[in-house]
């Protein structure tokens, strides 16, 4: 290799190196990459399962009727949440939407 040459402005100029041809990975490197990806995949799967378990604990619509997050609310809200099904929630939503629409149309400016 050539030595580093200095120009008049004291900046360093290095010779351009030829690109090295890539001969591919060895079997050990491939095994290492596959093992590393498997470990990452297991960690990601464990994190997702943990997040799903946290969501299940907060789900008020749980099929088994368990409300772990709602135990702080008292017994009456728990009984209401357990006693209603999806149809009841849809009907309550439509009722609230209709009432809100009527209120907004009442306060809306008339032309």
RODRENLUM-200257 format. One record per residue: residue in three letters; x, y, z of N, C-alpha, C, O in turn. Coordinates in steps of 0.2 Angstrom, whole numbers, plus 5000, padded with zeros to 4 digits. Layout:
BEGIN
+---------+------+------+------+------+------+------+------+------+------+------+------+------+
: residuo :  npx :  npy :  npz : capx : capy : capz :  cpx :  cpy :  cpz :  opx :  opy :  opz :
+---------+------+------+------+------+------+------+------+------+------+------+------+------+
:     ALA :    X :    Y :    Z :    X :    Y :    Z :    X :    Y :    Z :    X :    Y :    Z :
...
+---------+------+------+------+------+------+------+------+------+------+------+------+------+
% end
This chain:
BEGIN
+---------+------+------+------+------+------+------+------+------+------+------+------+------+
: residuo :  npx :  npy :  npz : capx : capy : capz :  cpx :  cpy :  cpz :  opx :  opy :  opz :
+---------+------+------+------+------+------+------+------+------+------+------+------+------+
:     UNK : 5004 : 4994 : 5000 : 5000 : 5000 : 5000 : 5004 : 5006 : 5000 : 5010 : 5006 : 5002 :
:     UNK : 5002 : 5011 : 4997 : 5005 : 5018 : 4997 : 5005 : 5021 : 5004 : 5000 : 5020 : 5008 :
:     UNK : 5010 : 5025 : 5005 : 5010 : 5029 : 5011 : 5005 : 5035 : 5011 : 5003 : 5037 : 5005 :
:     UNK : 5003 : 5037 : 5017 : 4998 : 5043 : 5017 : 5002 : 5049 : 5014 : 5007 : 5051 : 5016 :
:     UNK : 4998 : 5052 : 5009 : 5002 : 5058 : 5006 : 4998 : 5064 : 5009 : 4992 : 5065 : 5010 :
:     UNK : 5002 : 5069 : 5010 : 5000 : 5076 : 5013 : 5000 : 5081 : 5007 : 5005 : 5082 : 5004 :
:     UNK : 4994 : 5084 : 5007 : 4994 : 5090 : 5002 : 4996 : 5096 : 5005 : 4998 : 5097 : 5011 :
:     UNK : 4996 : 5102 : 5001 : 4998 : 5108 : 5004 : 4993 : 5111 : 5009 : 4995 : 5115 : 5013 :
:     UNK : 4987 : 5109 : 5009 : 4982 : 5111 : 5014 : 4982 : 5107 : 5020 : 4977 : 5107 : 5024 :
:     UNK : 4986 : 5102 : 5021 : 4987 : 5098 : 5027 : 4981 : 5093 : 5028 : 4980 : 5091 : 5034 :
:     UNK : 4978 : 5091 : 5023 : 4972 : 5086 : 5024 : 4975 : 5080 : 5022 : 4980 : 5079 : 5017 :
:     UNK : 4972 : 5075 : 5025 : 4975 : 5068 : 5024 : 4972 : 5065 : 5018 : 4965 : 5065 : 5017 :
:     UNK : 4975 : 5062 : 5013 : 4973 : 5059 : 5007 : 4975 : 5051 : 5008 : 4981 : 5050 : 5008 :
:     UNK : 4970 : 5047 : 5008 : 4971 : 5040 : 5008 : 4970 : 5037 : 5001 : 4966 : 5039 : 4998 :
:     UNK : 4974 : 5032 : 5000 : 4973 : 5029 : 4993 : 4966 : 5025 : 4993 : 4964 : 5022 : 4998 :
:     UNK : 4963 : 5024 : 4987 : 4957 : 5021 : 4987 : 4958 : 5013 : 4987 : 4962 : 5011 : 4983 :
:     UNK : 4955 : 5010 : 4991 : 4956 : 5003 : 4992 : 4951 : 4999 : 4987 : 4945 : 5001 : 4986 :
:     UNK : 4953 : 4994 : 4984 : 4949 : 4990 : 4980 : 4944 : 4986 : 4984 : 4945 : 4984 : 4989 :
:     UNK : 4938 : 4986 : 4981 : 4933 : 4982 : 4985 : 4934 : 4975 : 4985 : 4937 : 4972 : 4980 :
:     UNK : 4933 : 4972 : 4991 : 4935 : 4965 : 4992 : 4929 : 4961 : 4990 : 4923 : 4962 : 4992 :
:     UNK : 4930 : 4955 : 4986 : 4924 : 4951 : 4984 : 4922 : 4947 : 4990 : 4925 : 4945 : 4994 :
:     UNK : 4915 : 4947 : 4990 : 4912 : 4943 : 4995 : 4911 : 4936 : 4993 : 4908 : 4934 : 4988 :
:     UNK : 4914 : 4932 : 4998 : 4914 : 4924 : 4996 : 4908 : 4921 : 4999 : 4908 : 4915 : 4998 :
:     UNK : 4904 : 4924 : 5003 : 4898 : 4921 : 5006 : 4900 : 4919 : 5013 : 4905 : 4921 : 5016 :
:     UNK : 4895 : 4917 : 5017 : 4895 : 4915 : 5024 : 4897 : 4908 : 5025 : 4896 : 4904 : 5020 :
:     UNK : 4901 : 4907 : 5030 : 4902 : 4900 : 5032 : 4896 : 4897 : 5035 : 4892 : 4900 : 5037 :
:     UNK : 4897 : 4890 : 5036 : 4891 : 4887 : 5039 : 4890 : 4889 : 5046 : 4885 : 4889 : 5049 :
:     UNK : 4896 : 4890 : 5050 : 4895 : 4892 : 5057 : 4892 : 4899 : 5057 : 4888 : 4900 : 5062 :
:     UNK : 4894 : 4904 : 5053 : 4890 : 4910 : 5053 : 4883 : 4910 : 5051 : 4879 : 4913 : 5054 :
:     UNK : 4881 : 4905 : 5047 : 4874 : 4904 : 5045 : 4870 : 4901 : 5051 : 4865 : 4903 : 5053 :
:     UNK : 4873 : 4896 : 5054 : 4870 : 4893 : 5060 : 4870 : 4899 : 5066 : 4865 : 4899 : 5069 :
:     UNK : 4875 : 4903 : 5067 : 4874 : 4908 : 5072 : 4869 : 4913 : 5070 : 4865 : 4915 : 5075 :
:     UNK : 4868 : 4915 : 5064 : 4863 : 4920 : 5062 : 4856 : 4916 : 5063 : 4851 : 4920 : 5066 :
:     UNK : 4855 : 4910 : 5061 : 4849 : 4907 : 5062 : 4847 : 4906 : 5070 : 4841 : 4907 : 5072 :
:     UNK : 4852 : 4904 : 5074 : 4851 : 4904 : 5081 : 4849 : 4911 : 5084 : 4844 : 4911 : 5088 :
:     UNK : 4852 : 4916 : 5082 : 4851 : 4923 : 5084 : 4844 : 4925 : 5082 : 4840 : 4928 : 5086 :
:     UNK : 4842 : 4923 : 5076 : 4835 : 4925 : 5074 : 4830 : 4921 : 5078 : 4824 : 4923 : 5080 :
:     UNK : 4831 : 4915 : 5080 : 4827 : 4910 : 5084 : 4826 : 4913 : 5090 : 4820 : 4913 : 5093 :
:     UNK : 4831 : 4916 : 5093 : 4831 : 4919 : 5100 : 4827 : 4925 : 5100 : 4822 : 4926 : 5104 :
:     UNK : 4828 : 4929 : 5095 : 4824 : 4935 : 5094 : 4817 : 4934 : 5093 : 4812 : 4937 : 5096 :
:     UNK : 4815 : 4929 : 5089 : 4808 : 4927 : 5088 : 4805 : 4925 : 5094 : 4799 : 4926 : 5096 :
:     UNK : 4808 : 4921 : 5099 : 4805 : 4918 : 5105 : 4804 : 4924 : 5110 : 4799 : 4924 : 5113 :
:     UNK : 4809 : 4929 : 5110 : 4808 : 4935 : 5114 : 4802 : 4939 : 5112 : 4798 : 4941 : 5116 :
:     UNK : 4801 : 4940 : 5105 : 4795 : 4943 : 5103 : 4789 : 4940 : 5104 : 4784 : 4943 : 5106 :
:     UNK : 4789 : 4933 : 5103 : 4783 : 4929 : 5105 : 4781 : 4930 : 5112 : 4775 : 4931 : 5114 :
:     UNK : 4786 : 4929 : 5117 : 4784 : 4930 : 5124 : 4782 : 4937 : 5125 : 4777 : 4938 : 5130 :
:     UNK : 4784 : 4942 : 5122 : 4782 : 4949 : 5124 : 4775 : 4950 : 5121 : 4771 : 4953 : 5125 :
:     UNK : 4773 : 4947 : 5115 : 4766 : 4948 : 5113 : 4762 : 4944 : 5117 : 4756 : 4946 : 5119 :
:     UNK : 4763 : 4938 : 5119 : 4759 : 4934 : 5124 : 4758 : 4938 : 5130 : 4752 : 4937 : 5133 :
:     UNK : 4763 : 4941 : 5133 : 4762 : 4944 : 5139 : 4758 : 4950 : 5138 : 4754 : 4952 : 5143 :
:     UNK : 4758 : 4954 : 5133 : 4754 : 4959 : 5131 : 4747 : 4957 : 5131 : 4742 : 4961 : 5133 :
:     UNK : 4746 : 4951 : 5127 : 4739 : 4949 : 5127 : 4736 : 4947 : 5133 : 4730 : 4948 : 5135 :
:     UNK : 4740 : 4944 : 5138 : 4738 : 4942 : 5145 : 4736 : 4949 : 5148 : 4731 : 4949 : 5152 :
:     UNK : 4739 : 4954 : 5147 : 4738 : 4960 : 5151 : 4731 : 4963 : 5148 : 4727 : 4966 : 5152 :
:     UNK : 4730 : 4962 : 5141 : 4724 : 4965 : 5139 : 4718 : 4960 : 5141 : 4712 : 4963 : 5142 :
:     UNK : 4719 : 4954 : 5142 : 4713 : 4950 : 5144 : 4711 : 4951 : 5151 : 4705 : 4951 : 5153 :
:     UNK : 4716 : 4954 : 5155 : 4714 : 4956 : 5162 : 4710 : 4962 : 5162 : 4706 : 4963 : 5167 :
:     UNK : 4711 : 4966 : 5157 : 4707 : 4972 : 5157 : 4701 : 4972 : 5153 : 4697 : 4977 : 5152 :
:     UNK : 4699 : 4966 : 5150 : 4693 : 4966 : 5145 : 4687 : 4965 : 5149 : 4686 : 4960 : 5153 :
:     UNK : 4683 : 4970 : 5149 : 4676 : 4970 : 5152 : 4671 : 4965 : 5149 : 4666 : 4963 : 5152 :
:     UNK : 4673 : 4963 : 5143 : 4668 : 4958 : 5139 : 4671 : 4951 : 5139 : 4669 : 4947 : 5135 :
:     UNK : 4674 : 4949 : 5144 : 4677 : 4943 : 5145 : 4672 : 4937 : 5145 : 4667 : 4939 : 5148 :
:     UNK : 4673 : 4932 : 5141 : 4668 : 4927 : 5141 : 4667 : 4923 : 5148 : 4661 : 4921 : 5149 :
:     UNK : 4672 : 4923 : 5152 : 4671 : 4919 : 5158 : 4668 : 4924 : 5164 : 4667 : 4922 : 5169 :
:     UNK : 4667 : 4930 : 5162 : 4664 : 4935 : 5167 : 4669 : 4938 : 5172 : 4667 : 4941 : 5176 :
:     UNK : 4675 : 4936 : 5171 : 4680 : 4939 : 5176 : 4682 : 4946 : 5174 : 4683 : 4948 : 5168 :
:     UNK : 4682 : 4950 : 5179 : 4683 : 4957 : 5178 : 4689 : 4959 : 5183 : 4687 : 4962 : 5189 :
:     UNK : 4695 : 4957 : 5182 : 4700 : 4958 : 5187 : 4702 : 4966 : 5187 : 4703 : 4968 : 5193 :
:     UNK : 4701 : 4970 : 5182 : 4702 : 4977 : 5183 : 4697 : 4981 : 5186 : 4698 : 4986 : 5188 :
:     UNK : 4691 : 4978 : 5185 : 4685 : 4981 : 5188 : 4683 : 4980 : 5195 : 4678 : 4982 : 5197 :
:     UNK : 4687 : 4976 : 5198 : 4686 : 4974 : 5205 : 4686 : 4981 : 5210 : 4683 : 4981 : 5215 :
:     UNK : 4689 : 4986 : 5208 : 4690 : 4992 : 5211 : 4683 : 4996 : 5211 : 4682 : 5000 : 5215 :
:     UNK : 4679 : 4994 : 5206 : 4673 : 4998 : 5204 : 4668 : 4997 : 5209 : 4663 : 5001 : 5210 :
:     UNK : 4667 : 4991 : 5212 : 4662 : 4989 : 5216 : 4658 : 4984 : 5213 : 4659 : 4982 : 5208 :
:     UNK : 4653 : 4981 : 5217 : 4649 : 4976 : 5215 : 4644 : 4977 : 5210 : 4642 : 4973 : 5205 :
:     UNK : 4641 : 4983 : 5210 : 4635 : 4985 : 5205 : 4638 : 4985 : 5198 : 4635 : 4982 : 5194 :
:     UNK : 4643 : 4989 : 5197 : 4645 : 4989 : 5190 : 4648 : 4983 : 5187 : 4647 : 4981 : 5181 :
:     UNK : 4650 : 4978 : 5192 : 4652 : 4972 : 5190 : 4646 : 4968 : 5188 : 4646 : 4964 : 5183 :
:     UNK : 4641 : 4968 : 5191 : 4635 : 4964 : 5190 : 4632 : 4967 : 5183 : 4629 : 4963 : 5179 :
:     UNK : 4632 : 4973 : 5182 : 4630 : 4976 : 5176 : 4634 : 4974 : 5170 : 4631 : 4972 : 5165 :
:     UNK : 4641 : 4974 : 5171 : 4645 : 4972 : 5165 : 4644 : 4964 : 5164 : 4645 : 4962 : 5158 :
:     UNK : 4643 : 4960 : 5169 : 4642 : 4953 : 5168 : 4635 : 4951 : 5165 : 4635 : 4947 : 5161 :
:     UNK : 4630 : 4955 : 5166 : 4624 : 4954 : 5164 : 4622 : 4956 : 5157 : 4617 : 4953 : 5154 :
:     UNK : 4626 : 4960 : 5154 : 4625 : 4962 : 5147 : 4629 : 4958 : 5142 : 4634 : 4956 : 5143 :
:     UNK : 4626 : 4958 : 5136 : 4629 : 4954 : 5131 : 4631 : 4960 : 5125 : 4629 : 4966 : 5126 :
:     UNK : 4634 : 4958 : 5120 : 4636 : 4962 : 5114 : 4629 : 4966 : 5112 : 4630 : 4972 : 5110 :
:     UNK : 4624 : 4963 : 5111 : 4618 : 4966 : 5108 : 4616 : 4972 : 5113 : 4614 : 4977 : 5110 :
:     UNK : 4616 : 4971 : 5119 : 4614 : 4976 : 5124 : 4619 : 4982 : 5123 : 4616 : 4988 : 5123 :
:     UNK : 4625 : 4981 : 5122 : 4630 : 4986 : 5122 : 4629 : 4990 : 5115 : 4629 : 4996 : 5115 :
:     UNK : 4627 : 4986 : 5110 : 4625 : 4990 : 5103 : 4619 : 4994 : 5104 : 4619 : 5000 : 5101 :
:     UNK : 4614 : 4991 : 5107 : 4608 : 4995 : 5108 : 4609 : 5001 : 5112 : 4606 : 5007 : 5111 :
:     UNK : 4613 : 5001 : 5118 : 4615 : 5007 : 5122 : 4618 : 5012 : 5118 : 4617 : 5018 : 5118 :
:     UNK : 4623 : 5010 : 5113 : 4627 : 5014 : 5109 : 4622 : 5018 : 5104 : 4623 : 5024 : 5103 :
:     UNK : 4618 : 5014 : 5101 : 4613 : 5017 : 5096 : 4609 : 5022 : 5100 : 4607 : 5028 : 5097 :
:     UNK : 4607 : 5021 : 5106 : 4602 : 5025 : 5110 : 4606 : 5032 : 5112 : 4604 : 5037 : 5111 :
:     UNK : 4612 : 5031 : 5114 : 4616 : 5037 : 5116 : 4618 : 5041 : 5109 : 4618 : 5047 : 5110 :
:     UNK : 4619 : 5038 : 5104 : 4621 : 5041 : 5098 : 4615 : 5045 : 5095 : 4615 : 5051 : 5093 :
:     UNK : 4609 : 5042 : 5096 : 4603 : 5046 : 5094 : 4601 : 5052 : 5098 : 4599 : 5057 : 5095 :
:     UNK : 4602 : 5051 : 5104 : 4601 : 5057 : 5109 : 4606 : 5062 : 5108 : 4604 : 5068 : 5108 :
:     UNK : 4613 : 5060 : 5107 : 4618 : 5065 : 5105 : 4616 : 5069 : 5099 : 4617 : 5075 : 5098 :
:     UNK : 4614 : 5065 : 5094 : 4613 : 5068 : 5087 : 4607 : 5073 : 5088 : 4607 : 5079 : 5085 :
:     UNK : 4602 : 5072 : 5092 : 4596 : 5076 : 5093 : 4599 : 5083 : 5097 : 4596 : 5088 : 5095 :
:     UNK : 4603 : 5082 : 5101 : 4605 : 5088 : 5105 : 4610 : 5092 : 5101 : 4609 : 5098 : 5101 :
:     UNK : 4614 : 5089 : 5097 : 4618 : 5093 : 5092 : 4614 : 5097 : 5087 : 4615 : 5103 : 5085 :
:     UNK : 4609 : 5094 : 5084 : 4605 : 5097 : 5079 : 4601 : 5103 : 5083 : 4599 : 5107 : 5079 :
:     UNK : 4599 : 5102 : 5089 : 4595 : 5107 : 5093 : 4600 : 5114 : 5093 : 4597 : 5119 : 5092 :
:     UNK : 4606 : 5113 : 5095 : 4611 : 5118 : 5096 : 4614 : 5121 : 5089 : 4617 : 5126 : 5090 :
:     UNK : 4613 : 5117 : 5084 : 4616 : 5119 : 5078 : 4612 : 5126 : 5075 : 4606 : 5126 : 5076 :
:     UNK : 4616 : 5130 : 5072 : 4613 : 5136 : 5069 : 4608 : 5134 : 5064 : 4610 : 5130 : 5059 :
:     UNK : 4603 : 5138 : 5064 : 4598 : 5137 : 5058 : 4599 : 5142 : 5053 : 4601 : 5148 : 5055 :
:     UNK : 4599 : 5140 : 5046 : 4600 : 5145 : 5041 : 4594 : 5149 : 5039 : 4594 : 5153 : 5035 :
+---------+------+------+------+------+------+------+------+------+------+------+------+------+
% end
